[in-house]
C-alpha cells in the first residue's frame, strides 16, 4: 500500500490512542511518530531516536498495540525505523504524498535489534565503544602487561587466540578500558567485523525485554551475528538462571563459529558464586588473566599521562604523595586529578601538599596510612611458616631466602621507606641487596607459576590485613 494509506491509517490509530492517555503523553510520545508504510498487516513507523522508542515501548506499548489491532486487525504488527534526522518537535501529522516508485522495506532484513529494544530495523549495531579507550593510552606495567599483550594479539587476530579471554581484578584497575581498547583496535584492524561492548546488566535487561515482547529468538539471532563480543562485569550474572542459560547457548554458538569473546569480572572464574558450572568451565577454555594493583613506577606513568591529558602541572613531591597513597584504584586517581584541576581552576587556589591531603582525605579515609615494615614481615612469616628471626638472619635455605626477598619487595611496594631503611630492617642488609631481591622476585613472577600464585596470595593478604592502598 502507499504512504497515503499509512498516513490515513495512522491518523485513525492516533484518534484511538488519545482516548486512553493524557494530552501531555499524547503530544510528547505519539505526535512525533511518522508513518512510513502499511504493507498488509504490518505498519512501519519512524521514531526520532533510540531513547524515544525505548521509552515508548516500555511505557505505552499496550494502548498502541490495542489501537493498531482495532484499526488494522487482530493480527496486525508494528515495525520501527529510526529517523535519519534529528529529533523533531511534535506537530500535527500531515498526509504524505504517494510515491509509487518508493521501494518497500526488505522484510528479510528486518531483524529486531535488542541493543535498543526489540522491533528496530537497524542494519548496523552501535558498538557502544568509548573512542577514548585505546591501547595507546592504556599504560603498561608489570601489573597488566600480560593482559594488555593478549588484548593486542586478539585485536590483530580475533577468534584465533585466547578465546574466550577473561580479564579479572579489583575495581578501578582498567578492565573496562582494556575491553574497549580491544574493541576499538578490532574496529580499526578489521572494519567489516561486527563489534559490541556491553555490560552484564544491560545484557540481562535486554533479555528481560525480549521475554516481555516475545522476541527472544530475535534477541539470540542478533547476538549470534556479532563477531567480537565484549561483556563487562559478568559477576552480575550471579543468581540469574535465565540469563545464564541463554548466554550459555550464545557462548557455544559464537565459540563454534570462531567469534571472539572477551569478558571481565572482579573475581577469577573459580571464585565466581552462583554461576552455572558449565559457564565456569567455558570461561577457562581460553585465558584468565588478572589485573593487579599498579606498582609505584606504573602508577607514576599513569599519573603523568593523566596530567598531560588534563593539562595539569603538579610538583614532583605532590605526584609522589599521590602515587604512594593510591596504589589500588586507577579510577580513583583520575577522580582526584579532576578534583584538583577543578579546585585550581574554579577557586583559583594553588595545588600544594595541603590541598592534596584534603582531596585525598575526601576520597578515602585510608590516605596517608603508614604501613609498617615489621607488619609485612610478620604477615609473610606466618603465611609461609618461616620464623621472623630466620627472615632477618643470614640463612640461605630456599624457603628462607624466598621469604626474605618477598618481604623486601612488598616493603618497597607498600611503604614510603628508602631502600637503605628497608635493608636495615631486614637484619642489616644494604640497599643493593634490596634492589637485587626485588629483581629476583620480578624475574620469578615471569618464569615460576607456583611462585606467582604465592606472590598473588601474599599481596592480597597484605592489602586486606593492613588496609593499604
C-alpha positions in Angstrom: 0.0 0.0 0.0 1.0 3.6 -0.4 2.3 6.1 2.2 -1.0 7.9 1.9 -2.8 4.7 3.2 -0.2 4.5 6.0 -0.8 8.2 7.0 -4.5 7.8 6.9 -4.4 4.6 9.0 -2.0 6.2 11.5 -4.4 9.2 11.9 -7.2 6.7 12.8 -4.9 4.9 15.3 -3.9 8.2 16.9 -7.6 9.0 17.4 -8.0 5.7 19.3 -4.8 6.2 21.3 -5.7 9.7 22.5 -8.8 8.4 24.2 -6.8 6.3 26.6 -3.9 8.6 27.5 -3.4 12.2 28.7 -2.9 15.0 26.2 0.6 15.6 27.5 1.7 12.0 26.9 0.0 12.0 23.5 1.8 15.2 22.4 5.2 14.1 23.7 5.2 10.4 22.8 2.8 9.9 19.8 2.7 13.0 17.7 6.5 12.8 16.8 6.0 9.3 15.3 5.8 9.3 11.5 4.1 6.5 9.4 6.2 5.2 6.6 4.4 2.2 5.1 1.4 -0.1 5.5 2.2 -3.5 4.0 -0.8 -5.8 4.6 -0.9 -6.2 8.4 2.5 -4.6 9.0 2.6 -0.9 9.8 6.1 0.6 9.6 6.7 3.6 11.9 9.6 6.1 12.0 10.7 7.2 15.5 13.1 10.1 16.3 15.8 8.1 18.2 16.6 5.1 20.3 15.7 6.6 23.7 12.3 7.6 22.3 11.5 4.1 21.2 12.7 2.5 24.4 10.5 4.8 26.5 7.5 4.3 24.1 7.6 0.5 24.2 8.4 0.3 27.9 5.5 2.6 29.0 2.9 2.9 26.2 3.0 -0.3 24.2 -0.3 -1.5 25.4 -2.5 1.4 24.2 -0.5 1.5 21.0 -1.0 -2.2 20.3 -4.7 -2.2 21.2 -5.3 0.8 18.9 -3.3 -0.7 16.0 -5.2 -4.0 16.2 -8.5 -2.3 16.4 -7.9 -0.3 13.2 -5.8 -2.7 11.1 -6.9 -6.1 12.5 -6.2 -8.5 15.3 -3.1 -9.9 13.6 -1.5 -6.5 12.9 2.1 -5.9 13.7 4.4 -2.9 14.1 7.9 -2.4 12.7 10.1 0.5 13.6 12.8 2.5 11.9 15.0 5.2 13.4 14.8 8.7 11.9 17.8 9.9 10.0 17.0 13.4 11.1 17.4 15.0 14.5 14.6 14.9 17.0 11.6 16.8 15.6 9.3 18.8 17.7 5.8 17.5 18.0 3.4 18.9 15.4 0.2 17.9 13.6 0.6 14.9 11.3 0.3 15.8 7.6 -0.8 13.3 5.0 2.2 12.3 2.9 2.3 12.3 -0.8 2.2 8.9 -2.5 5.4 7.9 -4.2 4.7 4.8 -6.5 8.5 4.4 -7.1 9.3 4.0 -3.4 10.8 0.7 -2.5 9.2 -1.4 0.1 11.2 -2.3 3.1 13.1 -5.6 2.8 11.1 -7.9 5.0 14.0 -10.4 5.3 16.4 -7.7 6.7 14.1 -6.6 9.4 15.8 -8.4 12.3 14.8 -6.9 15.6 17.6 -5.2 17.5 17.9 -6.0 21.2 20.5 -3.3 21.7 17.8 -0.6 21.8 14.6 -2.6 22.1 13.1 -5.4 20.1 11.5 -4.0 16.9 14.0 -1.6 15.4 15.1 -2.1 11.9 18.8 -1.2 12.1 21.4 -2.9 9.9 24.5 -1.6 11.8 24.6 -2.1 15.5 26.1 0.6 17.7 29.2 -0.9 19.2 28.9 1.1 22.4 32.6 1.7 22.5 34.2 4.8 24.0 36.6 6.0 21.4 39.0 7.4 24.0 39.7 3.9 25.4 42.7 2.8 23.4 45.8 0.7 23.8 47.9 3.8 23.2 46.7 5.4 26.4 46.5 2.2 28.5 49.8 2.4 30.4 51.5 -0.9 30.5 53.3 -2.2 33.6 54.1 -5.4 35.3 50.6 -5.4 36.8 48.9 -5.6 33.4 51.5 -6.4 30.8 50.3 -10.0 30.0 46.6 -8.9 29.7 47.5 -5.9 27.5 49.6 -8.0 25.2 46.9 -10.7 25.0 44.4 -7.9 24.1 46.7 -6.7 21.3 47.0 -10.1 19.8 43.2 -10.6 19.9 42.7 -7.2 18.1 45.0 -8.5 15.3 43.6 -12.0 15.0 40.2 -12.1 16.7 38.8 -15.6 17.4 42.3 -17.2 16.9 44.0 -16.8 20.3 42.7 -16.6 23.9 39.1 -17.4 23.1 37.4 -16.6 25.4 39.6 -14.2 27.3 38.5 -13.4 30.8 40.2 -10.4 32.5 39.6 -10.1 36.2 40.7 -7.9 39.0 39.6 -5.4 41.6 37.5 -2.3 40.8 39.3 0.6 39.1 42.3 -1.2 37.6 41.4 -0.7 34.0 39.3 -3.8 33.0 36.7 -1.7 31.1 39.4 0.4 29.4 41.2 -2.8 28.2 38.0 -4.4 26.9 37.1 -1.3 24.9 40.6 -0.9 23.7 40.4 -4.4 22.2 37.1 -3.4 20.6 38.4 -0.1 19.2 41.5 -1.8 17.8 39.4 -4.6 16.1 37.3 -1.9 14.6 40.4 -0.3 13.1 42.1 -3.5 12.0 39.0 -5.3 10.8 36.4 -2.7 10.0 34.0 -5.2 8.5 33.7 -7.2 11.7 30.7 -6.5 13.9 31.9 -5.5 17.4 29.8 -5.0 20.5 30.7 -3.8 24.0 28.1 -4.2 26.7 27.7 -4.9 30.4 26.1 -7.9 32.0 23.4 -5.7 33.4 22.5 -4.4 30.0 22.5 -7.9 28.5 20.1 -9.1 31.3 17.8 -6.1 30.8 17.7 -6.7 27.0 16.9 -10.3 27.6 14.1 -9.4 30.0 12.6 -7.0 27.5 12.8 -9.7 24.8 10.9 -12.1 27.0 8.2 -9.4 27.7 7.8 -8.8 24.0 8.1 -12.4 23.0 11.1 -11.8 20.8 13.8 -14.0 22.4 14.6 -15.6 19.1 15.3 -12.2 17.6 17.4 -11.4 20.6 19.5 -14.5 20.2 19.8 -14.1 16.4 21.1 -10.6 16.7 23.8 -11.6 19.2 24.8 -14.5 17.0 25.6 -12.0 14.2 28.3 -10.4 16.3 32.0 -11.2 15.5 33.6 -9.7 18.7 31.5 -9.7 21.9 32.9 -7.8 24.9 30.9 -8.2 28.1 31.9 -6.3 31.3 31.3 -7.4 34.9 30.0 -10.9 34.3 29.9 -11.5 38.1 26.5 -9.8 37.9 25.1 -12.9 36.0 25.2 -14.5 39.5 21.9 -16.0 40.5 20.2 -15.1 37.2 19.4 -18.6 35.8 17.5 -17.5 32.7 20.2 -15.0 31.7 22.9 -17.7 32.2 21.0 -20.2 30.2 20.7 -18.0 27.1 24.2 -16.8 27.5 25.4 -20.4 27.7 23.9 -21.2 24.3 25.0 -18.0 22.8 28.6 -18.6 24.0 28.5 -22.0 22.4 27.3 -20.6 19.1 29.8 -17.8 19.0 32.7 -20.0 20.1 31.9 -22.7 17.5 31.8 -20.0 14.8 35.3 -18.8 15.9 33.8 -15.5 17.0 35.9 -13.7 19.7 34.5 -13.4 23.3 36.2 -11.2 25.9 34.8 -11.0 29.4 35.7 -9.1 32.6 35.0 -9.9 36.2 36.0 -8.8 39.7 37.0 -12.4 40.5 38.7 -15.4 38.9 36.4 -17.9 37.3 36.8 -20.4 40.2 35.7 -17.7 42.7 32.5 -16.7 41.0 29.5 -17.5 43.0 26.1 -18.8 41.8 27.3 -19.1 38.2 26.5 -22.3 36.3 29.4 -24.8 36.3 29.0 -25.2 32.6 29.8 -21.5 32.1 32.7 -21.5 34.6 34.3 -24.3 32.6 33.9 -22.4 29.4 35.4 -19.3 30.9 38.5 -21.3 31.4 38.8 -22.5 27.8 40.9 -19.6 26.6 42.8 -17.5 29.1 42.0 -16.0 32.5 44.3 -13.0 33.2 44.5 -10.9 36.3 44.9 -7.1 36.5 46.9 -6.3 39.6 47.4 -3.1 41.6 50.0 -1.0 39.7 53.4 -0.6 41.3 54.9 2.8 42.0 56.6 3.2 38.6 53.5 2.2 36.6 51.2 4.5 38.7 53.6 7.4 38.2 53.5 6.8 34.4 49.7 6.7 34.6 49.7 9.9 36.6 51.9 11.7 34.2 49.7 10.7 31.3 46.5 11.8 33.0 48.1 15.1 34.0 49.1 15.7 30.4 45.6 14.8 29.2 44.0 17.2 31.7 46.7 19.9 31.1 47.5 19.9 34.8 51.0 20.6 36.2 51.9 19.0 39.5 55.1 19.3 41.5 57.2 16.1 41.8 56.6 15.9 45.5 52.9 16.1 45.1 52.9 13.4 42.4 54.9 11.1 44.8 52.3 11.7 47.5 49.5 10.7 45.2 51.3 7.6 44.0 52.2 6.5 47.5 48.6 6.8 48.6 46.6 5.5 45.7 48.1 2.2 44.7 44.9 0.2 44.1 42.5 2.3 42.2 43.4 4.0 39.0 39.8 5.3 38.6 40.1 7.0 42.0 43.4 8.5 40.9 41.7 10.0 37.8 38.9 11.4 40.0 41.4 13.1 42.3 43.2 14.7 39.3 39.9 16.1 38.1 39.1 17.3 41.6 42.5 19.1 41.8 42.0 20.6 38.4 38.6 21.9 39.4 39.9 23.3 42.7 42.7 25.0 40.9 40.6 26.5 38.1 37.4 27.4 39.8 38.7 28.5 43.2 42.0 29.9 41.9 44.0 28.1 44.5 47.5 26.7 44.2 47.8 22.9 44.2 50.0 22.3 47.2 50.5 19.5 49.7 47.7 20.8 52.0 45.2 20.8 49.2 46.3 17.3 48.0 45.9 15.9 51.5 42.4 17.5 51.8 41.3 15.9 48.5 42.9 12.6 49.3 41.1 12.5 52.7 37.8 13.2 51.0 38.3 10.3 48.6 39.5 7.8 51.2 39.9 7.6 54.9 42.9 5.4 54.3 45.0 8.2 52.8 48.5 8.6 54.3 48.2 5.5 56.4 51.6 4.3 57.3 52.4 0.7 56.6 55.0 -0.8 58.9 57.8 -3.0 57.5 57.6 -5.1 60.6 53.9 -5.8 59.9 54.7 -7.0 56.4 57.5 -9.3 57.7 55.1 -10.8 60.3 52.4 -11.5 57.7 54.8 -13.2 55.4 56.4 -15.2 58.2 53.1 -16.5 59.4 51.8 -17.4 55.9 54.9 -19.2 54.6 55.8 -20.7 58.0 59.3 -19.2 58.2 60.2 -17.6 61.6 60.8 -13.9 61.7 64.3 -14.3 63.1 65.2 -16.6 60.1 63.9 -13.9 57.7 66.1 -11.3 59.5 69.1 -13.7 59.8 71.6 -14.9 57.3 70.1 -18.3 56.5 70.5 -19.4 52.9 67.9 -22.2 52.5 65.5 -21.7 49.7 62.3 -21.0 51.7 64.1 -18.6 54.0 65.7 -16.6 51.1 62.4 -16.5 49.2 60.5 -15.2 52.3 63.2 -12.5 52.8 63.1 -11.5 49.2 59.3 -11.2 49.3 59.5 -9.2 52.5 61.9 -6.7 50.8 59.7 -6.5 47.7 56.5 -5.8 49.5 58.2 -3.4 51.9 59.4 -1.4 48.8 55.9 -1.6 47.2 53.8 -0.8 50.2 55.8 1.6 52.4 57.2 5.0 51.9 60.7 4.0 53.1 64.0 4.3 51.3 65.8 1.1 50.3 68.5 1.6 52.8 66.0 1.7 55.6 64.3 -1.5 54.3 67.6 -3.2 54.1 68.4 -2.2 57.7 65.1 -3.5 58.9 65.8 -6.9 57.2 68.7 -7.6 59.6 71.2 -5.1 58.5 71.2 -5.6 54.7 72.3 -2.8 52.4 70.2 -1.1 49.7 71.9 -3.1 46.8 70.6 -6.3 48.4 67.1 -4.9 48.4 67.4 -4.0 44.7 68.7 -7.4 43.9 65.9 -9.2 45.8 63.2 -7.1 44.1 64.7 -8.0 40.7 64.7 -11.7 41.6 61.0 -11.5 42.6 60.1 -9.9 39.4 62.0 -12.5 37.4 60.3 -15.4 39.2 56.9 -13.8 38.6 57.5 -14.3 34.9 59.0 -17.8 35.0 57.7 -19.7 38.0 53.9 -20.3 38.1 53.9 -21.6 41.7 55.9 -18.6 42.9 53.5 -16.3 41.1 50.5 -17.9 42.9 52.2 -17.5 46.2 53.0 -13.9 45.4 49.4 -13.0 44.5 48.0 -14.6 47.7 50.5 -12.7 49.8 49.8 -9.5 48.1 46.0 -9.8 48.6 46.6 -10.8 52.3 48.8 -7.8 53.0 46.4 -5.4 51.3 43.4 -6.8 53.2 45.2 -7.1 56.6 46.9 -3.7 56.6 44.3 -1.8 54.6 46.9 -0.4 52.2 46.0 1.4 49.0 
